[in-house]
Amino acid sequence: MYKVMLVDDDYPVLELLSETIKWEQLGLKLQSTHENGASALEHALIEMPDILITDIGMPKMNGIELTRRMREINPTIQVSMLTCHNEFEYARQALQLNVQDYLLKDTLNPEDLTAVLIKVKDNLDKENEKKVQEFRLRHIVEQNRESMKRDFLRKTIYQPIYDEDDWYEEAASLGIELRSRAYIPTLCFMQNSRSAKDSFISEDTLVFSIQNVIGEVLREYNNHSVHMTHSIKESFILFPYSSNLKSDCYGAATDCMRKIQKVILNTLNISLSFIIGDVFDSQKSFRVELDHLLQSTNQRFYMEKSSIEKKKPESKVTEGLFSLYDQVSVEIRQLIIERDLKNVTPILTNWTDLFKERGYSSEHVKDWVLKLLLDLKVKLKALQFFGTNYSDEVLHEEILGIDSLDELRCWLNKYFESLLSELIEMGTQSRRKEVIEACKYVSINLEKKITLDEVANQLYLNSSYFSRLFKKEVGETFVEYVTKAKMNRAKELLEQTIDPVGKICERLGYDNQSYFIKVFKSYVGVTPIEFRGERVG
C-alpha cells in the first residue's frame, strides 16, 4: 500500500478529504494530516510518504517549499497541489517542480481527488515495475559478469596459460589492470558455511547476496578493488597496491574488509574472515598467491570468527595427536557413564584448545574426532545402552563438512549433550535400574577383576536372581558381557598405546597372560600380537 500525506491549513478541507476518500479501496493508506508545511516536513523525515497532497499557500512553510524539500529526500514522490485562483505565481513554480496535478480548491470535490489518486497510483505502479525490470536486467548482467570472473579465476588457478597477452586482456576486461598496477590478494571465507546455507533458499541466493553486499561496499570505497567468487565458501578480493610511502594500502584494505564484515553480519547474519596474501604484479605471481591462499586450510581452521590475518606458512603437525586418543576416550566414557552434562563443555574446550596450541593438521583433527565418535558408537552398543541417531555415513559427512575449530567445538557440544540427555531419559524409562547400575559398574571398573558375586553384593541382590535378571534384560550372561567389554578395551589399548601384552593383561585384571591371550583370540579371531600387527602394518 502506498502512503499518502495530506497538508492544508484549512482544517475543514483536511477533514473532508480524510473522511470521504475511500483510501483502502484505492490501495492507499492515509499516513498523516498536517496544517502547515513545517509540521509535514518534520514528520516526513521520520516516515516519508509516497504521495503528497498539499495546499500551496500555508503559514510557516508553503507547499512549494515543502515539495522542493521533500523531493530532495525522495525524488520519486508523487505530488498533487491544491490552490485558489489568485495563486498563479505559485502554480507556475509548481509546474517547474514537475508536480503531477494541480487542483482548484474552489471547485474541488472528493471525486476529483479520487481520480487524481488513481492516476498517481498508476504512475507509482509503472515506476515500480520499471525498477523491477531494471533490477532484473542488472542482475542478469551482474551474474554474467560474476560468472565470467569465476571462470577466469578457475582457469587461471587450475589450467595452463598458453597466451599471456590474451590472459592480460581478459583480466583487464574484468577490472584487473595488472599491466599498470600491483594488487594485495585476500581470501574471504565463511567459517560456518553449513549454517549459512541453511538460512537461504539456495546456494545461488547465498552467493548472490554476498556478492551484492561486497560489491556495494567496494563501490563505496571506490578503490578499483575486484571481487571474484571461487566457491560457495570462498572468494577473493584484490586490493590495488602502491609502493608509494604515503599510501597505506594495507591499512585501507583492512578498513574495507572490516566494513564488509560488519555489513555482512548485520544484513545476512554471516561471519566472514580474511587472510591477506603477498603482493603480486604478474600473471605468474597472481596464480601462485591465490593457490597459496586456497591451501591455507590449517590457518583457516584455527582462526577466530570475523578475524583478519596475514598469511602464515602452513604447518600441519600430526605427531602426538593419536597419543591423546586413549586419554580423551577414557574421559568421554566417564562422561557417558556418569551422565555428566555439566562437564561436557569444559572437557571439549580443554582438548580443542590443545589442538590449537599444538597446531595439529585440521584434516587429522577431523579424522581423529571421526574415529572417536565411530568407536563410541560401537561402545554404546556393546555396553547395551543404545545406538546413536547418526549413521557412519552421516557422521563422516557432518565432521568433514566442518570449517573451523570453533564450529567443531559447538557441534561436539551439541552432540554429546544430546547423547547424554537421551541416556538420562532412557535410564528413567526403560531397563531395570539394577541392570543399568551393573553396566555402569563394569564400565568404571574395567581394569579390575569383576565377578558376578561382587556386583550382586553391590546391588544388594541375590547372585542367582541377579544372574537371571541380567540375562533377561541384556540378552547375554553377566560373564559374557564383562568379557566382551574387557576385550573391546584390550583392542583399544593395543591400537592406542605401545604397552606390551603382559601389561595390558594386568591392566584388565587378568592374572594369567596365557588365559588372556586365549580369551582374546576366541573373541577377536587373532592373538593380541597379531591384532596389533594388522593395525600398525
C-alpha positions as CSV (number, residue, x, y, z in Angstrom):
1,M,0.0,0.0,0.0
2,Y,1.3,3.5,-0.9
3,K,1.3,6.0,1.9
4,V,-0.4,9.4,1.5
5,M,0.3,12.7,3.4
6,L,-2.4,15.5,3.4
7,V,-1.3,19.1,4.1
8,D,-3.7,22.1,4.3
9,D,-4.1,25.0,6.7
10,D,-7.8,24.8,6.1
11,Y,-9.0,22.2,8.7
12,P,-12.4,21.6,7.2
13,V,-10.7,20.7,3.9
14,L,-8.4,18.2,5.7
15,E,-11.4,16.7,7.5
16,L,-13.5,16.4,4.3
17,L,-10.8,14.7,2.3
18,S,-9.7,12.4,5.2
19,E,-13.2,11.1,5.7
20,T,-14.7,11.0,2.2
21,I,-11.9,9.4,0.2
22,K,-12.0,5.6,0.3
23,W,-8.3,5.2,0.9
24,E,-8.0,1.4,1.4
25,Q,-10.2,0.6,-1.7
26,L,-7.8,2.6,-3.8
27,G,-4.9,0.6,-2.3
28,L,-3.7,3.6,-0.3
29,K,-3.0,4.4,3.3
30,L,-3.6,7.9,4.8
31,Q,-0.3,8.2,6.7
32,S,-0.9,11.6,8.3
33,T,-2.5,15.0,8.1
34,H,-0.9,18.4,8.8
35,E,-1.9,22.1,8.9
36,N,1.4,23.5,7.8
37,G,4.4,22.6,5.8
38,A,6.9,22.7,8.7
39,S,5.0,20.0,10.6
40,A,4.6,17.9,7.4
41,L,8.4,18.0,6.7
42,E,9.3,17.1,10.3
43,H,7.0,14.0,10.0
44,A,8.3,13.1,6.6
45,L,11.9,13.0,7.9
46,I,10.8,10.1,10.1
47,E,8.4,8.4,7.7
48,M,8.5,9.5,4.1
49,P,5.2,9.2,2.1
50,D,4.8,8.0,-1.4
51,I,2.2,10.6,-2.3
52,L,1.9,14.2,-1.1
53,I,-1.4,16.2,-1.4
54,T,-0.6,19.7,-0.3
55,D,-2.1,23.2,-0.3
56,I,0.2,25.9,-1.8
57,G,-0.4,28.9,0.4
58,M,0.2,28.0,4.1
59,P,1.9,29.5,7.1
60,K,5.5,28.5,8.3
61,M,6.3,26.7,5.1
62,N,4.3,26.9,1.8
63,G,3.5,23.9,-0.4
64,I,6.2,24.9,-3.0
65,E,9.0,24.9,-0.4
66,L,7.6,21.7,1.2
67,T,7.6,19.9,-2.2
68,R,11.1,21.1,-3.0
69,R,12.5,19.9,0.3
70,M,10.7,16.5,0.1
71,R,11.8,16.0,-3.5
72,E,15.5,16.5,-2.3
73,I,15.0,13.5,0.0
74,N,12.7,11.4,-2.2
75,P,12.9,12.3,-5.9
76,T,10.2,9.9,-6.9
77,I,7.5,11.2,-4.6
78,Q,4.2,12.0,-6.4
79,V,2.8,15.4,-5.6
80,S,-0.7,17.0,-6.2
81,M,-1.3,20.6,-5.2
82,L,-4.5,22.3,-4.0
83,T,-4.8,26.1,-4.6
84,C,-7.0,29.1,-5.2
85,H,-7.4,31.2,-8.4
86,N,-5.2,34.0,-7.1
87,E,-2.1,32.0,-6.7
88,F,-0.9,31.9,-10.3
89,E,2.8,32.5,-9.5
90,Y,2.7,29.6,-7.1
91,A,1.1,27.5,-9.8
92,R,3.9,28.4,-12.2
93,Q,6.5,27.3,-9.7
94,A,4.6,24.1,-9.1
95,L,4.8,23.3,-12.8
96,Q,8.5,23.8,-12.7
97,L,8.8,21.3,-9.9
98,N,7.1,18.7,-12.2
99,V,4.0,18.4,-9.9
100,Q,1.7,15.6,-11.1
101,D,-1.6,17.5,-10.7
102,Y,-2.9,21.0,-9.9
103,L,-6.4,21.2,-8.3
104,L,-8.5,24.3,-7.7
105,K,-9.9,24.3,-4.1
106,D,-13.0,26.4,-5.1
107,T,-14.4,23.6,-7.3
108,L,-12.7,20.6,-5.6
109,N,-14.8,17.6,-4.7
110,P,-13.8,14.1,-3.5
111,E,-14.4,12.5,-6.9
112,D,-11.9,14.8,-8.5
113,L,-9.2,13.9,-5.9
114,T,-10.1,10.2,-6.2
115,A,-9.5,10.4,-10.0
116,V,-6.1,12.1,-9.4
117,L,-5.2,9.5,-6.8
118,I,-6.0,6.6,-9.2
119,K,-3.7,8.2,-11.8
120,V,-0.9,8.9,-9.3
121,K,-1.1,5.3,-8.0
122,D,-0.9,4.0,-11.6
123,N,2.2,6.2,-12.1
124,L,3.8,4.6,-9.0
125,D,2.9,1.1,-10.1
126,K,4.6,1.7,-13.5
127,E,7.6,3.3,-11.8
128,N,8.0,0.2,-9.5
129,E,7.5,-2.2,-12.4
130,K,10.2,-0.3,-14.3
131,K,12.5,-0.6,-11.3
132,V,11.9,-4.3,-11.1
133,Q,12.7,-4.8,-14.8
134,E,15.9,-2.7,-14.4
135,F,16.9,-4.8,-11.4
136,R,16.3,-8.0,-13.3
137,L,18.4,-6.8,-16.2
138,R,21.1,-5.5,-13.9
139,H,21.0,-8.9,-12.1
140,I,21.4,-10.8,-15.3
141,V,24.3,-8.6,-16.4
142,E,26.0,-8.8,-13.0
143,Q,25.5,-12.6,-12.8
144,N,27.1,-12.9,-16.3
145,R,30.0,-10.8,-15.2
146,E,30.4,-12.7,-11.9
147,S,30.3,-16.0,-13.9
148,M,33.0,-14.7,-16.3
149,K,35.1,-13.7,-13.3
150,R,34.6,-17.1,-11.7
151,D,35.5,-18.9,-14.9
152,F,38.6,-16.7,-15.4
153,L,39.7,-17.4,-11.8
154,R,39.4,-21.1,-12.0
155,K,41.1,-21.2,-15.4
156,T,44.0,-19.1,-14.0
157,I,44.5,-21.4,-11.0
158,Y,43.8,-24.8,-12.4
159,Q,44.7,-24.7,-16.2
160,P,47.9,-23.9,-18.1
161,I,48.1,-20.3,-19.6
162,Y,49.1,-20.6,-23.3
163,D,48.8,-17.0,-24.4
164,E,49.8,-14.4,-21.7
165,D,48.6,-11.4,-23.9
166,D,45.1,-12.9,-24.1
167,W,45.2,-13.5,-20.4
168,Y,46.1,-9.9,-19.6
169,E,43.4,-8.6,-21.9
170,E,40.8,-10.8,-20.3
171,A,42.0,-9.8,-16.8
172,A,41.7,-6.1,-17.8
173,S,38.2,-6.6,-19.1
174,L,37.3,-7.8,-15.6
175,G,38.9,-4.9,-13.9
176,I,42.3,-6.5,-13.1
177,E,44.8,-4.0,-14.5
178,L,48.0,-6.0,-13.9
179,R,49.9,-4.2,-16.6
180,S,49.7,-0.9,-14.7
181,R,49.3,-1.8,-11.0
182,A,50.0,-4.5,-8.4
183,Y,47.4,-6.0,-6.0
184,I,47.1,-7.3,-2.5
185,P,45.2,-10.6,-2.7
186,T,42.8,-11.5,0.2
187,L,40.9,-14.7,0.7
188,C,37.4,-14.1,2.0
189,F,35.7,-17.1,3.6
190,M,32.8,-18.3,5.7
191,Q,33.7,-20.2,8.9
192,N,30.3,-21.8,9.2
193,S,29.1,-22.3,5.7
194,R,26.7,-25.1,6.5
195,S,24.7,-22.9,8.9
196,A,24.7,-20.0,6.4
197,K,23.4,-22.3,3.6
198,D,20.5,-23.4,5.8
199,S,19.4,-19.8,6.1
200,F,18.9,-19.3,2.4
201,I,16.6,-20.7,-0.2
202,S,19.5,-21.9,-2.4
203,E,23.3,-21.8,-2.6
204,D,23.0,-19.4,-5.6
205,T,20.9,-17.0,-3.5
206,L,23.5,-17.1,-0.7
207,V,26.4,-16.4,-3.1
208,F,24.5,-13.6,-4.9
209,S,23.7,-11.9,-1.6
210,I,27.3,-11.9,-0.5
211,Q,28.4,-10.7,-3.9
212,N,25.9,-7.9,-3.7
213,V,27.0,-6.7,-0.3
214,I,30.7,-6.9,-1.0
215,G,30.1,-5.1,-4.4
216,E,28.2,-2.2,-2.6
217,V,31.0,-1.7,0.0
218,L,33.8,-1.8,-2.7
219,R,31.9,0.8,-4.8
220,E,31.5,3.0,-1.6
221,Y,35.3,2.8,-1.2
222,N,35.9,3.5,-4.9
223,N,39.3,2.0,-4.8
224,H,39.4,-0.2,-8.0
225,S,39.2,-3.4,-6.0
226,V,38.0,-6.6,-7.7
227,H,35.8,-9.2,-6.0
228,M,35.9,-12.8,-7.5
229,T,33.9,-15.8,-6.3
230,H,35.7,-19.1,-6.2
231,S,33.1,-21.3,-4.4
232,I,30.2,-21.0,-2.1
233,K,32.6,-20.8,0.8
234,E,35.4,-18.7,-0.7
235,S,36.0,-15.7,-2.7
236,F,38.9,-13.3,-3.4
237,I,39.2,-9.5,-3.1
238,L,42.1,-7.9,-5.0
239,F,43.0,-4.5,-3.5
240,P,45.2,-2.1,-5.5
241,Y,48.7,-1.7,-4.1
242,S,51.2,1.2,-4.4
243,S,54.7,1.2,-3.2
244,N,54.4,5.0,-2.5
245,L,55.3,5.6,1.1
246,K,52.4,8.0,1.5
247,S,49.9,5.3,0.6
248,D,48.8,3.0,3.4
249,C,47.4,0.3,1.1
250,Y,47.3,-2.4,3.8
251,G,45.5,-0.1,6.2
252,A,42.9,1.0,3.6
253,A,42.3,-2.7,2.6
254,T,41.9,-3.7,6.3
255,D,39.4,-0.9,6.8
256,C,37.4,-2.0,3.8
257,M,37.5,-5.7,5.0
258,R,36.2,-4.7,8.4
259,K,33.4,-2.7,6.8
260,I,32.5,-5.8,4.7
261,Q,32.5,-8.0,7.8
262,K,30.2,-5.5,9.7
263,V,27.7,-5.1,6.8
264,I,27.6,-8.9,6.0
265,L,27.0,-9.7,9.7
266,N,24.3,-7.1,10.1
267,T,22.4,-7.8,6.8
268,L,23.0,-11.5,6.3
269,N,24.0,-12.7,9.8
270,I,27.1,-14.4,8.3
271,S,30.6,-14.2,9.8
272,L,33.4,-13.6,7.3
273,S,37.1,-13.9,7.9
274,F,40.0,-12.8,5.7
275,I,43.6,-14.0,5.0
276,I,45.9,-11.4,3.4
277,G,48.4,-12.7,0.9
278,D,51.6,-11.2,-0.6
279,V,51.5,-8.5,-3.2
280,F,51.5,-9.8,-6.8
281,D,52.2,-7.9,-10.1
282,S,52.1,-10.6,-12.8
283,Q,50.1,-13.5,-14.1
284,K,52.5,-16.0,-12.5
285,S,52.6,-14.4,-9.1
286,F,48.8,-13.9,-9.2
287,R,48.4,-17.7,-9.8
288,V,50.9,-18.6,-7.1
289,E,49.4,-16.3,-4.5
290,L,45.8,-17.4,-5.0
291,D,46.9,-21.1,-4.8
292,H,48.7,-20.4,-1.6
293,L,45.7,-18.7,-0.1
294,L,43.4,-21.6,-1.1
295,Q,45.9,-24.1,0.5
296,S,45.9,-22.3,3.9
297,T,43.4,-24.8,5.3
298,N,45.1,-25.1,8.7
299,Q,45.3,-21.4,9.3
300,R,41.6,-21.0,8.4
301,F,40.6,-23.9,10.7
302,Y,42.1,-22.3,13.7
303,M,41.1,-18.6,13.1
304,E,38.6,-16.9,15.3
305,K,35.3,-15.8,13.9
306,S,35.3,-12.5,11.9
307,S,39.1,-12.1,12.0
308,I,41.7,-10.8,9.6
309,E,45.2,-12.3,9.5
310,K,48.2,-12.2,7.2
311,K,49.0,-15.5,5.5
312,K,51.2,-17.8,7.6
313,P,53.3,-20.8,6.5
314,E,51.2,-23.9,6.5
315,S,52.4,-26.2,9.4
316,K,50.5,-29.4,9.5
317,V,51.6,-31.1,12.8
318,T,50.4,-34.7,13.1
319,E,52.9,-36.1,15.7
320,G,51.4,-36.7,19.1
321,L,47.7,-36.4,18.1
322,F,46.8,-40.0,18.4
323,S,48.7,-40.4,21.7
324,L,45.9,-38.3,23.2
325,Y,43.3,-40.7,22.0
326,D,43.2,-43.1,24.9
327,Q,43.1,-40.3,27.5
328,V,40.3,-38.5,25.7
329,S,38.4,-41.7,25.1
330,V,38.5,-42.5,28.8
331,E,37.2,-39.0,29.7
332,I,34.4,-39.3,27.2
333,R,33.5,-42.8,28.5
334,Q,33.4,-41.3,32.1
335,L,31.1,-38.6,30.9
336,I,28.7,-41.2,29.5
337,I,28.8,-43.5,32.5
338,E,28.2,-40.7,34.9
339,R,25.7,-38.9,32.6
340,D,27.8,-35.8,33.4
341,L,26.2,-33.0,31.4
342,K,27.9,-30.2,33.3
343,N,31.4,-31.3,32.3
344,V,30.8,-31.7,28.6
345,T,31.9,-28.1,27.7
346,P,35.0,-28.0,29.9
347,I,36.3,-31.3,28.6
348,L,35.7,-30.4,25.0
349,T,37.3,-27.0,25.5
350,N,40.4,-28.5,27.1
351,W,41.2,-30.8,24.3
352,T,40.2,-28.5,21.4
353,D,42.4,-25.8,23.0
354,L,45.2,-28.3,23.0
355,F,44.7,-29.0,19.3
356,K,45.1,-25.3,18.6
357,E,48.1,-24.9,20.9
358,R,49.9,-27.7,19.1
359,G,48.7,-26.8,15.6
360,Y,47.6,-30.2,14.6
361,S,46.6,-30.6,11.0
362,S,42.9,-29.8,10.5
363,E,42.5,-32.9,8.4
364,H,44.0,-35.2,11.0
365,V,41.9,-33.5,13.8
366,K,38.7,-34.3,11.8
367,D,39.9,-37.9,11.2
368,W,40.7,-38.2,15.0
369,V,37.3,-36.9,16.0
370,L,35.5,-39.1,13.5
371,K,37.3,-42.2,14.8
372,L,36.4,-41.2,18.4
373,L,32.7,-40.9,17.5
374,L,32.6,-44.1,15.5
375,D,34.4,-46.0,18.3
376,L,31.9,-44.5,20.8
377,K,29.0,-45.8,18.7
378,V,30.4,-49.3,19.0
379,K,31.0,-49.0,22.7
380,L,27.5,-47.7,23.4
381,K,26.1,-50.7,21.6
382,A,28.4,-53.1,23.3
383,L,27.5,-51.6,26.7
384,Q,23.9,-52.2,25.9
385,F,23.0,-48.5,26.0
386,F,21.6,-47.7,22.6
387,G,22.6,-46.7,19.1
388,T,23.1,-43.0,18.2
389,N,20.9,-41.3,15.7
390,Y,23.8,-40.8,13.3
391,S,24.8,-43.4,10.8
392,D,28.5,-43.8,10.0
393,E,27.9,-42.0,6.6
394,V,26.2,-39.1,8.3
395,L,28.9,-38.7,10.9
396,H,31.5,-38.7,8.2
397,E,29.7,-36.1,6.2
398,E,29.0,-33.9,9.3
399,I,32.6,-33.9,10.6
400,L,34.3,-33.4,7.2
401,G,31.9,-30.5,6.4
402,I,33.0,-28.5,9.5
403,D,35.0,-25.4,8.6
404,S,36.6,-24.3,11.8
405,L,37.7,-25.4,15.3
406,D,35.0,-23.2,16.8
407,E,32.3,-24.9,14.7
408,L,33.7,-28.3,15.6
409,R,33.6,-27.5,19.3
410,C,30.0,-26.3,19.1
411,W,29.0,-29.3,17.0
412,L,30.5,-31.7,19.5
413,N,29.0,-29.9,22.4
414,K,25.5,-30.3,21.0
415,Y,26.2,-33.9,20.0
416,F,27.3,-35.0,23.5
417,E,24.7,-33.0,25.3
418,S,22.0,-34.6,23.1
419,L,23.6,-38.1,23.7
420,L,23.7,-37.7,27.5
421,S,20.2,-36.3,27.7
422,E,18.9,-39.4,25.8
423,L,20.8,-41.6,28.2
424,I,19.4,-39.9,31.2
425,E,15.9,-40.1,29.9
426,M,16.4,-43.7,28.9
427,G,17.6,-44.6,32.4
428,T,14.4,-43.3,33.9
429,Q,12.1,-45.1,31.4
430,S,13.4,-48.5,30.1
431,R,15.8,-51.0,31.6
432,R,15.7,-52.1,35.2
433,K,17.7,-49.8,37.4
434,E,19.8,-52.7,38.8
435,V,20.9,-53.7,35.3
436,I,21.9,-50.1,34.4
437,E,23.9,-49.8,37.6
438,A,25.6,-53.1,36.9
439,C,26.6,-52.0,33.4
440,K,27.9,-48.7,34.8
441,Y,29.9,-50.6,37.5
442,V,31.5,-52.7,34.8
443,S,32.4,-49.7,32.7
444,I,34.0,-47.9,35.7
445,N,35.9,-51.0,36.8
446,L,37.1,-52.5,33.5
447,E,40.7,-52.5,34.7
448,K,39.9,-54.6,37.7
449,K,38.8,-58.2,38.2
450,I,35.0,-58.2,38.2
451,T,32.9,-61.1,39.5
452,L,29.1,-61.7,39.4
453,D,29.0,-62.1,43.2
454,E,30.8,-58.8,43.7
455,V,28.4,-56.8,41.6
456,A,25.3,-58.6,43.1
457,N,26.6,-57.6,46.6
458,Q,27.0,-54.0,45.4
459,L,23.3,-54.1,44.3
460,Y,22.1,-55.9,47.5
461,L,20.8,-58.7,45.3
462,N,21.0,-62.5,45.5
463,S,23.6,-63.7,43.0
464,S,21.3,-66.2,41.3
465,Y,18.5,-63.7,41.0
466,F,20.9,-61.0,39.6
467,S,22.3,-63.5,37.0
468,R,18.8,-64.4,35.7
469,L,17.7,-60.7,35.7
470,F,20.8,-59.6,33.8
471,K,20.4,-62.4,31.2
472,K,16.7,-61.5,30.7
473,E,17.3,-57.7,30.3
474,V,20.6,-57.8,28.3
475,G,20.3,-61.0,26.3
476,E,23.6,-62.4,27.4
477,T,25.1,-63.6,30.7
478,F,26.9,-61.2,33.0
479,V,30.2,-63.0,32.5
480,E,29.8,-62.8,28.7
481,Y,29.0,-59.1,29.0
482,V,32.1,-58.4,31.2
483,T,34.4,-60.4,28.8
484,K,33.2,-58.6,25.8
485,A,33.7,-55.2,27.5
486,K,37.2,-56.1,28.5
487,M,38.1,-57.4,25.1
488,N,36.9,-54.2,23.5
489,R,39.1,-52.3,25.9
490,A,42.0,-54.6,25.1
491,K,41.6,-53.8,21.4
492,E,41.7,-50.0,22.2
493,L,44.8,-50.3,24.3
494,L,46.6,-52.4,21.6
495,E,45.7,-49.8,19.0
496,Q,46.3,-46.6,21.0
497,T,49.3,-47.5,23.3
498,I,52.7,-49.2,23.0
499,D,52.1,-51.2,26.2
500,P,53.2,-54.8,26.0
501,V,50.6,-57.5,26.0
502,G,51.6,-58.5,29.5
503,K,50.9,-55.0,30.9
504,I,47.5,-54.8,29.1
505,C,46.6,-58.2,30.5
506,E,47.4,-56.9,34.1
507,R,45.5,-53.6,33.4
508,L,42.4,-55.5,32.6
509,G,42.5,-57.6,35.8
510,Y,43.8,-60.9,34.3
511,D,46.3,-62.9,36.4
512,N,47.2,-65.4,33.7
513,Q,48.6,-64.0,30.4
514,S,48.1,-67.2,28.6
515,Y,44.4,-67.3,29.6
516,F,44.0,-63.6,28.5
517,I,45.5,-64.4,25.0
518,K,43.3,-67.4,24.7
519,V,40.1,-65.4,25.5
520,F,41.2,-62.6,23.2
521,K,41.8,-64.9,20.3
522,S,38.4,-66.6,20.9
523,Y,36.7,-63.2,20.9
524,V,38.6,-61.4,18.1
525,G,39.9,-64.3,16.0
526,V,43.6,-63.4,16.3
527,T,46.1,-63.1,19.1
528,P,46.8,-59.7,20.6
529,I,50.2,-59.5,18.9
530,E,48.6,-60.4,15.5
531,F,45.9,-57.8,16.1
532,R,48.4,-55.0,16.8
533,G,50.5,-56.1,13.8
534,E,47.5,-55.8,11.5
535,R,46.6,-52.3,12.8
536,V,50.2,-51.0,12.7
537,G,51.1,-52.7,9.4
